[in-house]
C-alpha cells in the first residue's frame, strides 16, 4: 500500500487529545472478522456512552491469518486519518507502531510488549502505545499441568509455533521449562503458512508424539480446524490458547478471558479520547482466566475428565 503520509505523522499526540467537533474514528486492526471479542469491545464502548453512528465510528481492517498483511493494513488506517488504532495482537501492534508514532494505539491483546519494543516498560509505556498484556506468570506451567491432569501418560508434545515471531521466541523458554518440570519432551514445529502444516504433522507422526499444543497466533487461528482435525485423527489430546479451538473439537484451552481484555481495552480508548496520553497509562495484566473442555472429544479419545477439572471449567462442550 504506500508510505505513511507525512502530514499525519507530524501531528503531535496532544492534537488527538483535544475535543473534536466531528465524530472520533477508531481503526481496528484485527485478524479475522466474526470473533465475539470484537462484539465485547463495541459493547463495552457503548456502556461508556459511545454509540456507532452517533458519536463514534469504526474502520475495520482484517489480516485473515496473514500476519504479513498487518503492515499494509496499518498504513491504510493511518492514511485514513483515524483518531486512534486498536490492535488485537502483538504482530498487529508492531505494524501499527511502525506505521505511526503519533496516533494513539491501544492494544487489546499483546505479549511481552516491553520486550519486543512496543513500550518502554509495563508501568511507564511512553510513546503512543498502551493497553492490555495477555501474558501472565506461570501460564505455560498451568497449561502443561492441565494437559497432564487429563492425560497423565503425556510425555512427548508437539508445539506448533511461528519461529519468526519475536513473541513466540520469548515464550518458548517458558514452554520448555514448564514441560521439563513435568517430565514432558517438547517437539517444536515451525509453522508460518498453511503449506508448513503437512511437514509438521508428518514429523509429529514419525516422532510418535502423544499430545499437541498450538500457540494462539494468527496462522494457527486461521487454520484451527486443520489442527484440531489432525489431533483427532491421531487420537491425541490437544491444548490451546483460546476456546475457539475447543469449539472446533480441540480437547482443552486455558487462557486469559479475551472478551474481558477487549472490554478493558475500551476503557483505554475512552480515557485517551477524553485527553489522557497513552504513554502515561500503565499496561494492564489479565485478571480473569477461562478453562474450556470438550467432553465429546475426551470421550472420543478414551479419556476421563477428572471431576475436579469439570468443576473448575468455565465451559464444557458436550
C-alpha positions in Angstrom: 0.0 0.0 0.0 2.4 3.1 0.2 4.2 5.1 2.7 2.6 6.9 5.7 1.6 10.4 4.9 4.0 12.9 6.5 1.2 15.2 7.4 -0.3 12.6 9.6 2.9 11.6 11.3 3.9 15.2 12.0 0.8 15.9 14.2 1.7 15.8 17.9 0.0 13.5 20.3 -1.7 16.4 22.1 -3.7 17.1 19.0 -5.5 13.8 19.4 -6.4 14.6 23.0 -8.3 17.8 22.1 -12.1 17.7 22.0 -13.2 17.2 18.4 -16.3 18.6 16.8 -16.6 15.7 14.5 -17.1 12.0 15.4 -13.9 10.2 16.5 -12.9 7.4 14.2 -11.4 4.3 15.7 -9.4 2.0 13.5 -9.4 -1.7 14.4 -6.5 -3.8 13.1 -7.8 -7.4 13.5 -7.0 -10.9 12.5 -10.3 -12.5 11.5 -13.8 -11.0 11.3 -16.6 -12.5 13.4 -14.8 -13.1 16.7 -17.0 -12.4 19.8 -14.1 -10.4 21.2 -14.9 -7.5 18.8 -18.5 -7.5 19.9 -17.4 -7.3 23.5 -15.2 -4.3 22.7 -18.0 -2.5 20.9 -20.4 -3.3 23.7 -18.0 -2.0 26.3 -17.7 1.3 24.4 -21.5 1.5 24.3 -21.6 1.1 28.0 -19.2 4.0 28.3 -21.6 6.1 26.1 -20.1 5.6 22.6 -22.7 4.6 20.0 -21.6 3.8 16.5 -23.2 6.3 14.0 -23.9 8.8 16.7 -20.7 9.7 18.5 -18.1 7.2 17.3 -17.2 5.5 14.0 -15.1 2.4 13.3 -12.7 1.5 10.5 -12.1 -2.3 10.4 -9.1 -4.0 8.8 -8.7 -7.8 8.7 -5.5 -9.7 8.0 -7.3 -13.1 7.8 -4.4 -15.1 9.2 -1.8 -13.4 7.2 0.5 -11.5 9.6 2.4 -10.1 6.7 -0.7 -8.1 5.8 -0.7 -6.1 9.0 1.9 -3.6 7.8 -0.2 -2.5 4.8 -3.4 -2.5 6.7 -1.9 -0.4 9.5 -0.6 2.1 6.9 -4.0 2.2 5.3 -5.6 3.2 8.7 -3.0 5.9 9.1 -3.8 7.3 5.7 -7.5 7.2 6.6 -6.6 9.6 9.4 -8.2 7.6 12.2 -8.0 9.2 15.7 -6.9 6.0 17.4 -5.9 2.5 16.4 -6.9 -0.6 18.4 -4.7 -3.6 17.8 -5.5 -7.2 18.5 -2.2 -9.0 18.9 1.5 -8.3 19.2 2.1 -8.5 15.4 -0.6 -6.1 14.6 0.6 -3.8 17.4 4.2 -3.8 15.9 2.8 -3.0 12.5 0.7 -0.1 13.8 3.6 1.4 15.8 5.8 1.2 12.7 3.1 3.0 10.7 2.7 5.9 13.2 4.4 7.3 16.2 1.7 9.9 16.8 -1.7 8.3 16.5 -2.6 6.6 19.9 -2.5 2.8 19.8 -4.5 0.7 22.3 -3.5 -3.0 22.4 -6.5 -5.2 23.2 -4.1 -8.1 23.3 -0.3 -8.2 23.4 2.5 -10.5 24.5 5.8 -9.2 26.0 5.1 -5.6 24.8 8.1 -4.4 26.8 10.5 -7.0 25.4 9.5 -6.6 21.7 9.9 -2.8 21.8 6.3 -1.7 21.8 6.6 0.1 25.1 9.4 1.3 27.4 8.1 -0.6 30.3 4.8 -2.0 31.5 4.5 0.6 34.2 5.6 3.5 32.0 4.8 2.7 28.4 6.0 6.1 26.9 5.3 7.0 23.3 1.9 6.3 21.7 1.2 2.7 22.8 -0.7 1.3 25.8 -3.3 -1.4 26.5 -3.5 -5.0 27.7 -0.9 -7.7 28.1 -2.2 -11.2 27.8 0.9 -13.0 29.2 0.7 -13.9 32.8 3.2 -15.6 35.1 3.0 -19.4 35.3 0.5 -19.6 32.4 2.7 -22.1 30.4 3.1 -24.2 33.5 -0.7 -24.2 34.2 -1.5 -25.3 30.6 1.0 -28.2 30.8 -0.4 -29.2 34.2 -4.0 -29.3 32.9 -2.9 -31.4 29.9 -1.1 -33.9 32.2 -4.1 -33.9 34.6 -6.5 -35.0 31.8 -3.9 -37.2 30.0 -1.4 -38.4 32.6 0.6 -40.5 30.2 1.6 -37.5 28.1 5.4 -37.5 27.5 6.0 -36.0 24.0 4.2 -32.9 23.0 4.2 -31.3 19.5 4.3 -27.5 19.8 3.1 -25.6 16.8 4.5 -22.1 16.7 5.9 -19.4 14.3 9.6 -19.2 14.9 9.8 -16.0 13.0 7.6 -14.3 15.6 9.6 -12.4 18.3 6.8 -13.0 20.7 6.9 -16.8 20.4 10.7 -16.8 20.7 10.3 -15.1 24.1 7.6 -17.5 25.1 9.5 -20.7 24.0 11.8 -20.8 27.1 8.7 -20.8 29.3 7.2 -23.6 27.4 10.4 -25.7 27.7 10.8 -25.0 31.4 7.1 -25.9 32.1 7.4 -29.1 30.0 10.7 -30.2 31.6 9.4 -29.7 35.1 6.6 -32.1 34.4 8.6 -34.7 32.5 7.4 -33.8 29.1 9.6 -33.6 26.0 8.7 -30.7 23.7 8.9 -31.2 19.9 8.8 -27.8 18.3 7.4 -27.4 14.7 7.9 -24.1 12.9 4.7 -23.2 11.0 4.5 -19.9 9.2 2.0 -20.7 6.4 -0.6 -23.3 5.6 1.8 -25.3 3.5 4.0 -25.8 6.5 1.4 -28.0 8.4 1.8 -31.2 6.4 5.6 -31.4 7.2 4.9 -30.6 10.8 2.3 -33.3 11.1 4.4 -35.8 9.3 7.3 -35.1 11.7 5.0 -35.4 14.6 3.7 -38.8 13.4 7.2 -40.1 12.8 8.3 -38.8 16.2 5.4 -40.6 18.0 4.1 -37.5 19.8 1.3 -38.2 22.2 -0.2 -34.7 22.6 -0.4 -31.4 20.7 -0.1 -27.8 21.8 -0.8 -25.0 19.4 0.2 -21.4 20.2 -2.5 -18.8 19.7 -1.0 -16.9 16.7 -2.7 -15.7 13.5 -1.7 -18.6 11.4 -2.9 -21.2 13.9 -6.2 -19.3 14.5 -6.7 -19.2 10.7 -6.3 -23.0 10.4 -7.8 -24.1 13.8 -10.0 -26.7 12.2 -7.0 -28.2 10.3 -5.0 -28.5 13.6 -7.9 -29.9 15.6 -8.7 -32.5 12.9 -5.1 -33.7 12.9 -5.2 -34.2 16.7 -8.5 -36.1 16.4 -7.3 -38.3 13.5 -4.1 -39.2 15.5 -6.3 -39.7 18.7 -4.1 -37.5 20.8 -5.1 -34.9 23.4 -4.6 -31.2 22.4 -4.2 -28.0 24.4 -4.8 -24.4 23.1 -4.5 -20.7 23.9 -8.2 -19.9 23.2 -11.5 -21.7 23.5 -12.3 -21.3 19.8 -10.1 -24.3 19.2 -12.1 -26.3 21.7 -15.3 -25.3 19.9 -13.8 -26.7 16.8 -13.1 -30.0 18.6 -9.9 -29.5 20.5 -9.6 -31.1 23.9 -9.0 -28.1 26.2 -7.9 -24.5 26.4 -6.8 -22.3 29.3 -6.3 -18.6 28.7 -7.0 -15.1 29.8 -10.6 -14.1 29.0 -10.1 -12.4 25.7 -13.6 -10.9 25.9 -12.6 -9.3 29.2 -9.3 -8.0 27.7 -11.2 -6.4 24.7 -13.7 -4.9 27.1 -11.0 -3.4 29.2 -9.3 -2.0 26.1 -12.4 0.1 25.6 -11.6 1.9 28.9 -8.2 2.9 27.4 -10.0 4.2 24.3 -12.4 6.3 26.5 -9.5 7.7 28.6 -7.5 8.7 25.5 -10.5 10.3 23.7 -11.0 12.3 26.9 -7.5 13.6 26.9 -5.2 11.0 28.6 -1.8 10.4 27.0 -1.3 6.7 26.1 2.3 6.7 27.2 1.2 7.6 30.7 -1.4 4.8 31.0 0.3 1.6 32.5 -0.1 -1.7 30.7 -2.6 -3.9 32.4 -2.4 -7.6 33.1 -5.1 -10.2 32.7 -7.2 -10.9 35.8 -9.8 -13.4 34.5 -8.9 -16.8 33.1 -11.0 -19.4 31.4 -10.8 -23.2 31.2 -12.8 -24.8 28.4 -13.1 -28.5 27.9 -14.6 -30.5 25.0 -16.2 -33.5 26.8 -17.2 -35.1 23.4 -13.6 -35.1 22.3 -12.4 -36.5 25.6 -14.8 -39.5 25.1 -13.6 -40.0 21.6 -10.0 -40.2 22.9 -11.0 -42.6 25.7 -10.1 -40.0 28.3 -11.9 -39.5 31.6 -12.1 -35.9 32.7 -11.5 -35.6 36.4 -14.5 -34.3 38.3 -12.3 -31.7 39.9 -11.5 -30.3 36.5 -15.1 -30.3 35.3 -16.0 -28.3 38.4 -13.3 -25.7 37.6 -14.2 -25.4 33.9 -15.8 -22.3 32.7 -17.2 -24.0 29.7 -17.8 -27.7 28.9 -18.7 -28.6 25.4 -20.7 -31.8 25.0 
